Amino acid sequence: MQLPSIPTDNLYKFLSISGIWIFLIFLFIPQYLLHITYEKVREIKIESSIIFLELEGIEEQQRALKDLIAAEENKMNNNEKAKTDHLESKLTDIIKFTKDLQIARIKHEAKTEEIKYYYSKLIKLDAIQSYGVFGGVFISLLGFILWYFMIQRVDDKQRLKELEK
């Protein structure tokens, strides 16, 4: 597909058509990028929520194991070696859950930072789009106004004079 060429025979026409192209480019491309970024933020929020729920579950399991160990220690006599082994396996489970909890917290913090990054990107894209759209409209209007007053009106006056003769 070949794009139409921009007129270069007249500076004002060039400004007008270029302004329209700038307007259209900054109207649609940042909008597309904004859409992609919003989708990414939504996906990250879902992942972050899942990680947060897993984190809560791990914390709950860890508390339950700690309560179980505390209850077992209260019941335990010094001579009961079998219960000591059972408590050691529960303690190993608590250590595993603690590591899982730390990993889940790190993942959740990373996802939160990623969301903050994408929100800052959205703000920048929104600003770029606004400046580009207004800049394109301004350039285009300037080109059309100058074209009309500097060239078109003069050409029209010359044609009227020629018709009157």
Phi and psi in radians as a Rosetta constraint file:
Dihedral C 1 N 2 CA 2 C 2 CIRCULARHARMONIC -1.892 0.35
Dihedral N 2 CA 2 C 2 N 3 CIRCULARHARMONIC 2.236 0.35
Dihedral C 2 N 3 CA 3 C 3 CIRCULARHARMONIC -1.329 0.35
Dihedral N 3 CA 3 C 3 N 4 CIRCULARHARMONIC 2.610 0.35
Dihedral C 3 N 4 CA 4 C 4 CIRCULARHARMONIC -1.140 0.35
Dihedral N 4 CA 4 C 4 N 5 CIRCULARHARMONIC 2.557 0.35
Dihedral C 4 N 5 CA 5 C 5 CIRCULARHARMONIC -1.384 0.35
Dihedral N 5 CA 5 C 5 N 6 CIRCULARHARMONIC 2.566 0.35
Dihedral C 5 N 6 CA 6 C 6 CIRCULARHARMONIC -1.419 0.35
Dihedral N 6 CA 6 C 6 N 7 CIRCULARHARMONIC 2.357 0.35
Dihedral C 6 N 7 CA 7 C 7 CIRCULARHARMONIC -1.176 0.35
Dihedral N 7 CA 7 C 7 N 8 CIRCULARHARMONIC 2.266 0.35
Dihedral C 7 N 8 CA 8 C 8 CIRCULARHARMONIC -2.030 0.35
Dihedral N 8 CA 8 C 8 N 9 CIRCULARHARMONIC 0.135 0.35
Dihedral C 8 N 9 CA 9 C 9 CIRCULARHARMONIC -1.294 0.35
Dihedral N 9 CA 9 C 9 N 10 CIRCULARHARMONIC -0.332 0.35
Dihedral C 9 N 10 CA 10 C 10 CIRCULARHARMONIC -2.504 0.35
Dihedral N 10 CA 10 C 10 N 11 CIRCULARHARMONIC 2.277 0.35
Dihedral C 10 N 11 CA 11 C 11 CIRCULARHARMONIC -1.064 0.35
Dihedral N 11 CA 11 C 11 N 12 CIRCULARHARMONIC -0.681 0.35
Dihedral C 11 N 12 CA 12 C 12 CIRCULARHARMONIC -1.218 0.35
Dihedral N 12 CA 12 C 12 N 13 CIRCULARHARMONIC -0.682 0.35
Dihedral C 12 N 13 CA 13 C 13 CIRCULARHARMONIC -1.097 0.35
Dihedral N 13 CA 13 C 13 N 14 CIRCULARHARMONIC -0.740 0.35
Dihedral C 13 N 14 CA 14 C 14 CIRCULARHARMONIC -1.040 0.35
Dihedral N 14 CA 14 C 14 N 15 CIRCULARHARMONIC -0.808 0.35
Dihedral C 14 N 15 CA 15 C 15 CIRCULARHARMONIC -1.045 0.35
Dihedral N 15 CA 15 C 15 N 16 CIRCULARHARMONIC -0.772 0.35
Dihedral C 15 N 16 CA 16 C 16 CIRCULARHARMONIC -1.081 0.35
Dihedral N 16 CA 16 C 16 N 17 CIRCULARHARMONIC -0.911 0.35
Dihedral C 16 N 17 CA 17 C 17 CIRCULARHARMONIC -1.206 0.35
Dihedral N 17 CA 17 C 17 N 18 CIRCULARHARMONIC -0.675 0.35
Dihedral C 17 N 18 CA 18 C 18 CIRCULARHARMONIC -1.105 0.35
Dihedral N 18 CA 18 C 18 N 19 CIRCULARHARMONIC -0.701 0.35
Dihedral C 18 N 19 CA 19 C 19 CIRCULARHARMONIC -1.074 0.35
Dihedral N 19 CA 19 C 19 N 20 CIRCULARHARMONIC -0.687 0.35
Dihedral C 19 N 20 CA 20 C 20 CIRCULARHARMONIC -1.127 0.35
Dihedral N 20 CA 20 C 20 N 21 CIRCULARHARMONIC -0.754 0.35
Dihedral C 20 N 21 CA 21 C 21 CIRCULARHARMONIC -1.106 0.35
Dihedral N 21 CA 21 C 21 N 22 CIRCULARHARMONIC -0.763 0.35
Dihedral C 21 N 22 CA 22 C 22 CIRCULARHARMONIC -1.062 0.35
Dihedral N 22 CA 22 C 22 N 23 CIRCULARHARMONIC -0.779 0.35
Dihedral C 22 N 23 CA 23 C 23 CIRCULARHARMONIC -0.989 0.35
Dihedral N 23 CA 23 C 23 N 24 CIRCULARHARMONIC -0.862 0.35
Dihedral C 23 N 24 CA 24 C 24 CIRCULARHARMONIC -1.150 0.35
Dihedral N 24 CA 24 C 24 N 25 CIRCULARHARMONIC -0.729 0.35
Dihedral C 24 N 25 CA 25 C 25 CIRCULARHARMONIC -1.093 0.35
Dihedral N 25 CA 25 C 25 N 26 CIRCULARHARMONIC -0.838 0.35
Dihedral C 25 N 26 CA 26 C 26 CIRCULARHARMONIC -1.333 0.35
Dihedral N 26 CA 26 C 26 N 27 CIRCULARHARMONIC -0.210 0.35
Dihedral C 26 N 27 CA 27 C 27 CIRCULARHARMONIC -1.430 0.35
Dihedral N 27 CA 27 C 27 N 28 CIRCULARHARMONIC -0.709 0.35
Dihedral C 27 N 28 CA 28 C 28 CIRCULARHARMONIC -1.729 0.35
Dihedral N 28 CA 28 C 28 N 29 CIRCULARHARMONIC -0.723 0.35
Dihedral C 28 N 29 CA 29 C 29 CIRCULARHARMONIC -1.146 0.35
Dihedral N 29 CA 29 C 29 N 30 CIRCULARHARMONIC -0.877 0.35
Dihedral C 29 N 30 CA 30 C 30 CIRCULARHARMONIC -1.083 0.35
Dihedral N 30 CA 30 C 30 N 31 CIRCULARHARMONIC -0.557 0.35
Dihedral C 30 N 31 CA 31 C 31 CIRCULARHARMONIC -1.103 0.35
Dihedral N 31 CA 31 C 31 N 32 CIRCULARHARMONIC -0.719 0.35
Dihedral C 31 N 32 CA 32 C 32 CIRCULARHARMONIC -1.121 0.35
Dihedral N 32 CA 32 C 32 N 33 CIRCULARHARMONIC -0.768 0.35
Dihedral C 32 N 33 CA 33 C 33 CIRCULARHARMONIC -1.147 0.35
Dihedral N 33 CA 33 C 33 N 34 CIRCULARHARMONIC -0.646 0.35
Dihedral C 33 N 34 CA 34 C 34 CIRCULARHARMONIC -1.081 0.35
Dihedral N 34 CA 34 C 34 N 35 CIRCULARHARMONIC -0.739 0.35
Dihedral C 34 N 35 CA 35 C 35 CIRCULARHARMONIC -1.064 0.35
Dihedral N 35 CA 35 C 35 N 36 CIRCULARHARMONIC -0.808 0.35
Dihedral C 35 N 36 CA 36 C 36 CIRCULARHARMONIC -1.067 0.35
Dihedral N 36 CA 36 C 36 N 37 CIRCULARHARMONIC -0.742 0.35
Dihedral C 36 N 37 CA 37 C 37 CIRCULARHARMONIC -1.180 0.35
Dihedral N 37 CA 37 C 37 N 38 CIRCULARHARMONIC -0.716 0.35
Dihedral C 37 N 38 CA 38 C 38 CIRCULARHARMONIC -1.060 0.35
Dihedral N 38 CA 38 C 38 N 39 CIRCULARHARMONIC -0.708 0.35
Dihedral C 38 N 39 CA 39 C 39 CIRCULARHARMONIC -1.099 0.35
Dihedral N 39 CA 39 C 39 N 40 CIRCULARHARMONIC -0.740 0.35
Dihedral C 39 N 40 CA 40 C 40 CIRCULARHARMONIC -1.104 0.35
Dihedral N 40 CA 40 C 40 N 41 CIRCULARHARMONIC -0.754 0.35
Dihedral C 40 N 41 CA 41 C 41 CIRCULARHARMONIC -1.089 0.35
Dihedral N 41 CA 41 C 41 N 42 CIRCULARHARMONIC -0.719 0.35
Dihedral C 41 N 42 CA 42 C 42 CIRCULARHARMONIC -1.091 0.35
Dihedral N 42 CA 42 C 42 N 43 CIRCULARHARMONIC -0.776 0.35
Dihedral C 42 N 43 CA 43 C 43 CIRCULARHARMONIC -1.091 0.35
Dihedral N 43 CA 43 C 43 N 44 CIRCULARHARMONIC -0.732 0.35
Dihedral C 43 N 44 CA 44 C 44 CIRCULARHARMONIC -1.166 0.35
Dihedral N 44 CA 44 C 44 N 45 CIRCULARHARMONIC -0.673 0.35
Dihedral C 44 N 45 CA 45 C 45 CIRCULARHARMONIC -1.105 0.35
Dihedral N 45 CA 45 C 45 N 46 CIRCULARHARMONIC -0.684 0.35
Dihedral C 45 N 46 CA 46 C 46 CIRCULARHARMONIC -1.124 0.35
Dihedral N 46 CA 46 C 46 N 47 CIRCULARHARMONIC -0.832 0.35
Dihedral C 46 N 47 CA 47 C 47 CIRCULARHARMONIC -1.050 0.35
Dihedral N 47 CA 47 C 47 N 48 CIRCULARHARMONIC -0.722 0.35
Dihedral C 47 N 48 CA 48 C 48 CIRCULARHARMONIC -1.125 0.35
Dihedral N 48 CA 48 C 48 N 49 CIRCULARHARMONIC -0.698 0.35
Dihedral C 48 N 49 CA 49 C 49 CIRCULARHARMONIC -1.128 0.35
Dihedral N 49 CA 49 C 49 N 50 CIRCULARHARMONIC -0.715 0.35
Dihedral C 49 N 50 CA 50 C 50 CIRCULARHARMONIC -1.099 0.35
Dihedral N 50 CA 50 C 50 N 51 CIRCULARHARMONIC -0.791 0.35
Dihedral C 50 N 51 CA 51 C 51 CIRCULARHARMONIC -1.082 0.35
Dihedral N 51 CA 51 C 51 N 52 CIRCULARHARMONIC -0.700 0.35
Dihedral C 51 N 52 CA 52 C 52 CIRCULARHARMONIC -1.105 0.35
Dihedral N 52 CA 52 C 52 N 53 CIRCULARHARMONIC -0.713 0.35
Dihedral C 52 N 53 CA 53 C 53 CIRCULARHARMONIC -1.134 0.35
Dihedral N 53 CA 53 C 53 N 54 CIRCULARHARMONIC -0.718 0.35
Dihedral C 53 N 54 CA 54 C 54 CIRCULARHARMONIC -1.079 0.35
Dihedral N 54 CA 54 C 54 N 55 CIRCULARHARMONIC -0.695 0.35
Dihedral C 54 N 55 CA 55 C 55 CIRCULARHARMONIC -1.072 0.35
Dihedral N 55 CA 55 C 55 N 56 CIRCULARHARMONIC -0.780 0.35
Dihedral C 55 N 56 CA 56 C 56 CIRCULARHARMONIC -1.093 0.35
Dihedral N 56 CA 56 C 56 N 57 CIRCULARHARMONIC -0.705 0.35
Dihedral C 56 N 57 CA 57 C 57 CIRCULARHARMONIC -1.112 0.35
Dihedral N 57 CA 57 C 57 N 58 CIRCULARHARMONIC -0.739 0.35
Dihedral C 57 N 58 CA 58 C 58 CIRCULARHARMONIC -1.146 0.35
Dihedral N 58 CA 58 C 58 N 59 CIRCULARHARMONIC -0.729 0.35
Dihedral C 58 N 59 CA 59 C 59 CIRCULARHARMONIC -1.068 0.35
Dihedral N 59 CA 59 C 59 N 60 CIRCULARHARMONIC -0.704 0.35
Dihedral C 59 N 60 CA 60 C 60 CIRCULARHARMONIC -1.131 0.35
Dihedral N 60 CA 60 C 60 N 61 CIRCULARHARMONIC -0.777 0.35
Dihedral C 60 N 61 CA 61 C 61 CIRCULARHARMONIC -1.108 0.35
Dihedral N 61 CA 61 C 61 N 62 CIRCULARHARMONIC -0.670 0.35
Dihedral C 61 N 62 CA 62 C 62 CIRCULARHARMONIC -1.132 0.35
Dihedral N 62 CA 62 C 62 N 63 CIRCULARHARMONIC -0.762 0.35
Dihedral C 62 N 63 CA 63 C 63 CIRCULARHARMONIC -1.094 0.35
Dihedral N 63 CA 63 C 63 N 64 CIRCULARHARMONIC -0.733 0.35
Dihedral C 63 N 64 CA 64 C 64 CIRCULARHARMONIC -1.098 0.35
Dihedral N 64 CA 64 C 64 N 65 CIRCULARHARMONIC -0.742 0.35
Dihedral C 64 N 65 CA 65 C 65 CIRCULARHARMONIC -1.142 0.35
Dihedral N 65 CA 65 C 65 N 66 CIRCULARHARMONIC -0.697 0.35
Dihedral C 65 N 66 CA 66 C 66 CIRCULARHARMONIC -1.112 0.35
Dihedral N 66 CA 66 C 66 N 67 CIRCULARHARMONIC -0.724 0.35
Dihedral C 66 N 67 CA 67 C 67 CIRCULARHARMONIC -1.106 0.35
Dihedral N 67 CA 67 C 67 N 68 CIRCULARHARMONIC -0.716 0.35
Dihedral C 67 N 68 CA 68 C 68 CIRCULARHARMONIC -1.096 0.35
Dihedral N 68 CA 68 C 68 N 69 CIRCULARHARMONIC -0.752 0.35
Dihedral C 68 N 69 CA 69 C 69 CIRCULARHARMONIC -1.137 0.35
Dihedral N 69 CA 69 C 69 N 70 CIRCULARHARMONIC -0.742 0.35
Dihedral C 69 N 70 CA 70 C 70 CIRCULARHARMONIC -1.074 0.35
Dihedral N 70 CA 70 C 70 N 71 CIRCULARHARMONIC -0.718 0.35
Dihedral C 70 N 71 CA 71 C 71 CIRCULARHARMONIC -1.155 0.35
Dihedral N 71 CA 71 C 71 N 72 CIRCULARHARMONIC -0.718 0.35
Dihedral C 71 N 72 CA 72 C 72 CIRCULARHARMONIC -1.155 0.35
Dihedral N 72 CA 72 C 72 N 73 CIRCULARHARMONIC -0.670 0.35
Dihedral C 72 N 73 CA 73 C 73 CIRCULARHARMONIC -1.144 0.35
Dihedral N 73 CA 73 C 73 N 74 CIRCULARHARMONIC -0.606 0.35
Dihedral C 73 N 74 CA 74 C 74 CIRCULARHARMONIC -1.190 0.35
Dihedral N 74 CA 74 C 74 N 75 CIRCULARHARMONIC -0.602 0.35
Dihedral C 74 N 75 CA 75 C 75 CIRCULARHARMONIC -1.448 0.35
Dihedral N 75 CA 75 C 75 N 76 CIRCULARHARMONIC -0.387 0.35
Dihedral C 75 N 76 CA 76 C 76 CIRCULARHARMONIC -1.297 0.35
Dihedral N 76 CA 76 C 76 N 77 CIRCULARHARMONIC 2.441 0.35
Dihedral C 76 N 77 CA 77 C 77 CIRCULARHARMONIC -1.728 0.35
Dihedral N 77 CA 77 C 77 N 78 CIRCULARHARMONIC 2.847 0.35
Dihedral C 77 N 78 CA 78 C 78 CIRCULARHARMONIC -1.142 0.35
Dihedral N 78 CA 78 C 78 N 79 CIRCULARHARMONIC -0.436 0.35
Dihedral C 78 N 79 CA 79 C 79 CIRCULARHARMONIC -1.520 0.35
Dihedral N 79 CA 79 C 79 N 80 CIRCULARHARMONIC -0.089 0.35
Dihedral C 79 N 80 CA 80 C 80 CIRCULARHARMONIC -1.630 0.35
Dihedral N 80 CA 80 C 80 N 81 CIRCULARHARMONIC 1.541 0.35
Dihedral C 80 N 81 CA 81 C 81 CIRCULARHARMONIC -1.241 0.35
Dihedral N 81 CA 81 C 81 N 82 CIRCULARHARMONIC -0.614 0.35
Dihedral C 81 N 82 CA 82 C 82 CIRCULARHARMONIC -1.087 0.35
Dihedral N 82 CA 82 C 82 N 83 CIRCULARHARMONIC -0.694 0.35
Dihedral C 82 N 83 CA 83 C 83 CIRCULARHARMONIC -1.203 0.35
Dihedral N 83 CA 83 C 83 N 84 CIRCULARHARMONIC -0.534 0.35
Dihedral C 83 N 84 CA 84 C 84 CIRCULARHARMONIC -1.123 0.35
Dihedral N 84 CA 84 C 84 N 85 CIRCULARHARMONIC -0.747 0.35
Dihedral C 84 N 85 CA 85 C 85 CIRCULARHARMONIC -1.092 0.35
Dihedral N 85 CA 85 C 85 N 86 CIRCULARHARMONIC -0.712 0.35
Dihedral C 85 N 86 CA 86 C 86 CIRCULARHARMONIC -1.076 0.35
Dihedral N 86 CA 86 C 86 N 87 CIRCULARHARMONIC -0.737 0.35
Dihedral C 86 N 87 CA 87 C 87 CIRCULARHARMONIC -1.163 0.35
Dihedral N 87 CA 87 C 87 N 88 CIRCULARHARMONIC -0.621 0.35
Dihedral C 87 N 88 CA 88 C 88 CIRCULARHARMONIC -1.144 0.35
Dihedral N 88 CA 88 C 88 N 89 CIRCULARHARMONIC -0.668 0.35
Dihedral C 88 N 89 CA 89 C 89 CIRCULARHARMONIC -1.180 0.35
Dihedral N 89 CA 89 C 89 N 90 CIRCULARHARMONIC -0.646 0.35
Dihedral C 89 N 90 CA 90 C 90 CIRCULARHARMONIC -1.143 0.35
Dihedral N 90 CA 90 C 90 N 91 CIRCULARHARMONIC -0.669 0.35
Dihedral C 90 N 91 CA 91 C 91 CIRCULARHARMONIC -1.123 0.35
Dihedral N 91 CA 91 C 91 N 92 CIRCULARHARMONIC -0.664 0.35
Dihedral C 91 N 92 CA 92 C 92 CIRCULARHARMONIC -1.092 0.35
Dihedral N 92 CA 92 C 92 N 93 CIRCULARHARMONIC -0.704 0.35
Dihedral C 92 N 93 CA 93 C 93 CIRCULARHARMONIC -1.080 0.35
Dihedral N 93 CA 93 C 93 N 94 CIRCULARHARMONIC -0.715 0.35
Dihedral C 93 N 94 CA 94 C 94 CIRCULARHARMONIC -1.108 0.35
Dihedral N 94 CA 94 C 94 N 95 CIRCULARHARMONIC -0.726 0.35
Dihedral C 94 N 95 CA 95 C 95 CIRCULARHARMONIC -1.097 0.35
Dihedral N 95 CA 95 C 95 N 96 CIRCULARHARMONIC -0.737 0.35
Dihedral C 95 N 96 CA 96 C 96 CIRCULARHARMONIC -1.094 0.35
Dihedral N 96 CA 96 C 96 N 97 CIRCULARHARMONIC -0.784 0.35
Dihedral C 96 N 97 CA 97 C 97 CIRCULARHARMONIC -1.121 0.35
Dihedral N 97 CA 97 C 97 N 98 CIRCULARHARMONIC -0.611 0.35
Dihedral C 97 N 98 CA 98 C 98 CIRCULARHARMONIC -1.131 0.35
Dihedral N 98 CA 98 C 98 N 99 CIRCULARHARMONIC -0.740 0.35
Dihedral C 98 N 99 CA 99 C 99 CIRCULARHARMONIC -1.128 0.35
Dihedral N 99 CA 99 C 99 N 100 CIRCULARHARMONIC -0.756 0.35
Dihedral C 99 N 100 CA 100 C 100 CIRCULARHARMONIC -1.046 0.35
Dihedral N 100 CA 100 C 100 N 101 CIRCULARHARMONIC -0.695 0.35
Dihedral C 100 N 101 CA 101 C 101 CIRCULARHARMONIC -1.110 0.35
Dihedral N 101 CA 101 C 101 N 102 CIRCULARHARMONIC -0.772 0.35
Dihedral C 101 N 102 CA 102 C 102 CIRCULARHARMONIC -1.114 0.35
Dihedral N 102 CA 102 C 102 N 103 CIRCULARHARMONIC -0.730 0.35
Dihedral C 102 N 103 CA 103 C 103 CIRCULARHARMONIC -1.096 0.35
Dihedral N 103 CA 103 C 103 N 104 CIRCULARHARMONIC -0.772 0.35
Dihedral C 103 N 104 CA 104 C 104 CIRCULARHARMONIC -1.112 0.35
Dihedral N 104 CA 104 C 104 N 105 CIRCULARHARMONIC -0.683 0.35
Dihedral C 104 N 105 CA 105 C 105 CIRCULARHARMONIC -1.132 0.35
Dihedral N 105 CA 105 C 105 N 106 CIRCULARHARMONIC -0.730 0.35
Dihedral C 105 N 106 CA 106 C 106 CIRCULARHARMONIC -1.100 0.35
Dihedral N 106 CA 106 C 106 N 107 CIRCULARHARMONIC -0.758 0.35
Dihedral C 106 N 107 CA 107 C 107 CIRCULARHARMONIC -1.077 0.35
Dihedral N 107 CA 107 C 107 N 108 CIRCULARHARMONIC -0.746 0.35
Dihedral C 107 N 108 CA 108 C 108 CIRCULARHARMONIC -1.119 0.35
Dihedral N 108 CA 108 C 108 N 109 CIRCULARHARMONIC -0.754 0.35
Dihedral C 108 N 109 CA 109 C 109 CIRCULARHARMONIC -1.109 0.35
Dihedral N 109 CA 109 C 109 N 110 CIRCULARHARMONIC -0.696 0.35
Dihedral C 109 N 110 CA 110 C 110 CIRCULARHARMONIC -1.112 0.35
Dihedral N 110 CA 110 C 110 N 111 CIRCULARHARMONIC -0.747 0.35
Dihedral C 110 N 111 CA 111 C 111 CIRCULARHARMONIC -1.141 0.35
Dihedral N 111 CA 111 C 111 N 112 CIRCULARHARMONIC -0.654 0.35
Dihedral C 111 N 112 CA 112 C 112 CIRCULARHARMONIC -1.116 0.35
Dihedral N 112 CA 112 C 112 N 113 CIRCULARHARMONIC -0.737 0.35
Dihedral C 112 N 113 CA 113 C 113 CIRCULARHARMONIC -1.135 0.35
Dihedral N 113 CA 113 C 113 N 114 CIRCULARHARMONIC -0.661 0.35
Dihedral C 113 N 114 CA 114 C 114 CIRCULARHARMONIC -1.130 0.35
Dihedral N 114 CA 114 C 114 N 115 CIRCULARHARMONIC -0.679 0.35
Dihedral C 114 N 115 CA 115 C 115 CIRCULARHARMONIC -1.109 0.35
Dihedral N 115 CA 115 C 115 N 116 CIRCULARHARMONIC -0.757 0.35
Dihedral C 115 N 116 CA 116 C 116 CIRCULARHARMONIC -1.064 0.35
Dihedral N 116 CA 116 C 116 N 117 CIRCULARHARMONIC -0.701 0.35
Dihedral C 116 N 117 CA 117 C 117 CIRCULARHARMONIC -1.080 0.35
Dihedral N 117 CA 117 C 117 N 118 CIRCULARHARMONIC -0.821 0.35
Dihedral C 117 N 118 CA 118 C 118 CIRCULARHARMONIC -1.178 0.35
Dihedral N 118 CA 118 C 118 N 119 CIRCULARHARMONIC -0.579 0.35
Dihedral C 118 N 119 CA 119 C 119 CIRCULARHARMONIC -1.143 0.35
Dihedral N 119 CA 119 C 119 N 120 CIRCULARHARMONIC -0.704 0.35
Dihedral C 119 N 120 CA 120 C 120 CIRCULARHARMONIC -1.137 0.35
Dihedral N 120 CA 120 C 120 N 121 CIRCULARHARMONIC -0.613 0.35
Dihedral C 120 N 121 CA 121 C 121 CIRCULARHARMONIC -1.140 0.35
Dihedral N 121 CA 121 C 121 N 122 CIRCULARHARMONIC -0.682 0.35
Dihedral C 121 N 122 CA 122 C 122 CIRCULARHARMONIC -1.093 0.35
Dihedral N 122 CA 122 C 122 N 123 CIRCULARHARMONIC -0.722 0.35
Dihedral C 122 N 123 CA 123 C 123 CIRCULARHARMONIC -1.104 0.35
Dihedral N 123 CA 123 C 123 N 124 CIRCULARHARMONIC -0.755 0.35
Dihedral C 123 N 124 CA 124 C 124 CIRCULARHARMONIC -1.130 0.35
Dihedral N 124 CA 124 C 124 N 125 CIRCULARHARMONIC -0.759 0.35
Dihedral C 124 N 125 CA 125 C 125 CIRCULARHARMONIC -1.091 0.35
Dihedral N 125 CA 125 C 125 N 126 CIRCULARHARMONIC -0.682 0.35
Dihedral C 125 N 126 CA 126 C 126 CIRCULARHARMONIC -1.117 0.35
Dihedral N 126 CA 126 C 126 N 127 CIRCULARHARMONIC -0.744 0.35
Dihedral C 126 N 127 CA 127 C 127 CIRCULARHARMONIC -1.141 0.35
Dihedral N 127 CA 127 C 127 N 128 CIRCULARHARMONIC -0.770 0.35
Dihedral C 127 N 128 CA 128 C 128 CIRCULARHARMONIC -1.052 0.35
Dihedral N 128 CA 128 C 128 N 129 CIRCULARHARMONIC -0.750 0.35
Dihedral C 128 N 129 CA 129 C 129 CIRCULARHARMONIC -1.101 0.35
Dihedral N 129 CA 129 C 129 N 130 CIRCULARHARMONIC -0.780 0.35
Dihedral C 129 N 130 CA 130 C 130 CIRCULARHARMONIC -1.071 0.35
Dihedral N 130 CA 130 C 130 N 131 CIRCULARHARMONIC -0.845 0.35
Dihedral C 130 N 131 CA 131 C 131 CIRCULARHARMONIC -1.113 0.35
Dihedral N 131 CA 131 C 131 N 132 CIRCULARHARMONIC -0.718 0.35
Dihedral C 131 N 132 CA 132 C 132 CIRCULARHARMONIC -1.128 0.35
Dihedral N 132 CA 132 C 132 N 133 CIRCULARHARMONIC -0.761 0.35
Dihedral C 132 N 133 CA 133 C 133 CIRCULARHARMONIC -1.130 0.35
Dihedral N 133 CA 133 C 133 N 134 CIRCULARHARMONIC -0.847 0.35
Dihedral C 133 N 134 CA 134 C 134 CIRCULARHARMONIC -1.164 0.35
Dihedral N 134 CA 134 C 134 N 135 CIRCULARHARMONIC -0.647 0.35
Dihedral C 134 N 135 CA 135 C 135 CIRCULARHARMONIC -1.106 0.35
Dihedral N 135 CA 135 C 135 N 136 CIRCULARHARMONIC -0.775 0.35
Dihedral C 135 N 136 CA 136 C 136 CIRCULARHARMONIC -1.087 0.35
Dihedral N 136 CA 136 C 136 N 137 CIRCULARHARMONIC -0.752 0.35
Dihedral C 136 N 137 CA 137 C 137 CIRCULARHARMONIC -1.114 0.35
Dihedral N 137 CA 137 C 137 N 138 CIRCULARHARMONIC -0.755 0.35
Dihedral C 137 N 138 CA 138 C 138 CIRCULARHARMONIC -1.087 0.35
Dihedral N 138 CA 138 C 138 N 139 CIRCULARHARMONIC -0.839 0.35
Dihedral C 138 N 139 CA 139 C 139 CIRCULARHARMONIC -1.078 0.35
Dihedral N 139 CA 139 C 139 N 140 CIRCULARHARMONIC -0.760 0.35
Dihedral C 139 N 140 CA 140 C 140 CIRCULARHARMONIC -1.117 0.35
Dihedral N 140 CA 140 C 140 N 141 CIRCULARHARMONIC -0.831 0.35
Dihedral C 140 N 141 CA 141 C 141 CIRCULARHARMONIC -1.091 0.35
Dihedral N 141 CA 141 C 141 N 142 CIRCULARHARMONIC -0.726 0.35
Dihedral C 141 N 142 CA 142 C 142 CIRCULARHARMONIC -1.044 0.35
Dihedral N 142 CA 142 C 142 N 143 CIRCULARHARMONIC -0.783 0.35
Dihedral C 142 N 143 CA 143 C 143 CIRCULARHARMONIC -1.108 0.35
Dihedral N 143 CA 143 C 143 N 144 CIRCULARHARMONIC -0.790 0.35
Dihedral C 143 N 144 CA 144 C 144 CIRCULARHARMONIC -1.136 0.35
Dihedral N 144 CA 144 C 144 N 145 CIRCULARHARMONIC -0.745 0.35
Dihedral C 144 N 145 CA 145 C 145 CIRCULARHARMONIC -1.127 0.35
Dihedral N 145 CA 145 C 145 N 146 CIRCULARHARMONIC -0.829 0.35
Dihedral C 145 N 146 CA 146 C 146 CIRCULARHARMONIC -1.116 0.35
Dihedral N 146 CA 146 C 146 N 147 CIRCULARHARMONIC -0.691 0.35
Dihedral C 146 N 147 CA 147 C 147 CIRCULARHARMONIC -1.058 0.35
Dihedral N 147 CA 147 C 147 N 148 CIRCULARHARMONIC -0.797 0.35
Dihedral C 147 N 148 CA 148 C 148 CIRCULARHARMONIC -1.137 0.35
Dihedral N 148 CA 148 C 148 N 149 CIRCULARHARMONIC -0.890 0.35
Dihedral C 148 N 149 CA 149 C 149 CIRCULARHARMONIC -1.317 0.35
Dihedral N 149 CA 149 C 149 N 150 CIRCULARHARMONIC -0.582 0.35
Dihedral C 149 N 150 CA 150 C 150 CIRCULARHARMONIC -1.583 0.35
Dihedral N 150 CA 150 C 150 N 151 CIRCULARHARMONIC -0.502 0.35
Dihedral C 150 N 151 CA 151 C 151 CIRCULARHARMONIC -2.086 0.35
Dihedral N 151 CA 151 C 151 N 152 CIRCULARHARMONIC -0.945 0.35
Dihedral C 151 N 152 CA 152 C 152 CIRCULARHARMONIC -1.113 0.35
Dihedral N 152 CA 152 C 152 N 153 CIRCULARHARMONIC -0.791 0.35
Dihedral C 152 N 153 CA 153 C 153 CIRCULARHARMONIC -1.121 0.35
Dihedral N 153 CA 153 C 153 N 154 CIRCULARHARMONIC -0.696 0.35
Dihedral C 153 N 154 CA 154 C 154 CIRCULARHARMONIC -1.117 0.35
Dihedral N 154 CA 154 C 154 N 155 CIRCULARHARMONIC -0.772 0.35
Dihedral C 154 N 155 CA 155 C 155 CIRCULARHARMONIC -1.077 0.35
Dihedral N 155 CA 155 C 155 N 156 CIRCULARHARMONIC -0.722 0.35
Dihedral C 155 N 156 CA 156 C 156 CIRCULARHARMONIC -1.108 0.35
Dihedral N 156 CA 156 C 156 N 157 CIRCULARHARMONIC -0.715 0.35
Dihedral C 156 N 157 CA 157 C 157 CIRCULARHARMONIC -1.129 0.35
Dihedral N 157 CA 157 C 157 N 158 CIRCULARHARMONIC -0.710 0.35
Dihedral C 157 N 158 CA 158 C 158 CIRCULARHARMONIC -1.136 0.35
Dihedral N 158 CA 158 C 158 N 159 CIRCULARHARMONIC -0.694 0.35
Dihedral C 158 N 159 CA 159 C 159 CIRCULARHARMONIC -1.157 0.35
Dihedral N 159 CA 159 C 159 N 160 CIRCULARHARMONIC -0.692 0.35
Dihedral C 159 N 160 CA 160 C 160 CIRCULARHARMONIC -1.100 0.35
Dihedral N 160 CA 160 C 160 N 161 CIRCULARHARMONIC -0.716 0.35
Dihedral C 160 N 161 CA 161 C 161 CIRCULARHARMONIC -1.125 0.35
Dihedral N 161 CA 161 C 161 N 162 CIRCULARHARMONIC -0.688 0.35
Dihedral C 161 N 162 CA 162 C 162 CIRCULARHARMONIC -1.179 0.35
Dihedral N 162 CA 162 C 162 N 163 CIRCULARHARMONIC -0.675 0.35
Dihedral C 162 N 163 CA 163 C 163 CIRCULARHARMONIC -1.183 0.35
Dihedral N 163 CA 163 C 163 N 164 CIRCULARHARMONIC -0.627 0.35
Dihedral C 163 N 164 CA 164 C 164 CIRCULARHARMONIC -1.188 0.35
Dihedral N 164 CA 164 C 164 N 165 CIRCULARHARMONIC -0.543 0.35
